[in-house]
């Protein structure tokens, strides 16, 4: 079957040969169904110069999927009743950074580029999840700090690109993080400045003075594409698209209005520009992503493969409600945000049966996600003297997950940068739940120093992990239904 390409697809209504004003790092499914879709709509609305030069920082897989298709891909929007297919043309091509790091640095230094967007996942920032500090002990970070001629990390590429621009007398590009981190702009800036300072302190000063690192809140559920999704599209569209993505109708992007150069007029296609993103970030991270991770660990442990399946199992809907009650109370007022409406919409989004969102996918990289999804919320509640039993159960779920065997007896690989560390703790204590839990809670890069020294917190989590093991996750969650 023929692959999707320029001559096959219904041609986009704009010229795909126009300049790439944007370089994007991490051209995975989420980017394609979110930012790439917004830029596609922007150019379709007549705004020129916002094509995207994509780049992958690790594997050549996405380039192999997209480049033979002239950068085109089909976005399939599934509302649970019908599928709507749309060919998106905003990505020119995808560079593979490890194969040719200089090509990516050259792309970043191109005078037509004014914006660099990032979806590199939490761990791509090479920062400590609890403190946000650049992890200078990371081998890639260390290599980039010593020599930037062939960068390896995202902060390294950003600094190399900014260095080349400064040398050429160009303005810096705006760096726009689109990952689920709190204060993602400030955290990116901190990582970039720490890298730049090691390379050239004057460069760091120049970036600090002239650079822009807006924070942004991004939201759209985009499960990993499965082989059957590619086959289903082929059957309905009549071409093969290895880069297709599936998503939901809902989409949201709130961006801090802080740009070093020209700002893409994305407000024309539904993006909200604001002076303060923090309220939206907290609401989204604590309500959507918090509930997602709770469903992921407590759902997957009970053997539920998908989010919508977990939502239909006894007690899970009530579990999610309880998370929302506990997290909701930590959020301040936010203009245009109604929590009850937001959570009702989230319930419908999680129930969408057509997304087939795997609990195992959301369970990935929990050590990077826990602080913003649960622990900061717990801290706010503790400071106010409020209990947080459901958030604690979710944290306990993550610890129970480290044992790599679910309640049905299935084994799985714990996909997390700290899996080696938690695995070694479990081996050292021969799986004894309480000492394992206590040692895991001492991991400062996740739990900071405050939570491990709070005796009540440690006792509560230990008791919950033991209960999950003894009574079974599904049974414990079912109790929420009563
Ligand atoms: C999910 C997110 O995999 C995960 O961790 O919670 O990718 C989630 O689907 C998005 O943030 C929704 O906007």
Boltz pocket constraint, residues with backbone or C-beta under 6 A from the ligand:
constraints:
  - pocket:
      binder: B
      contacts: [[A, 180], [A, 218], [A, 219], [A, 220], [A, 221], [A, 222], [A, 288], [A, 289], [A, 292], [A, 293], [A, 361], [A, 362], [A, 363], [A, 364]]
      max_distance: 6.0
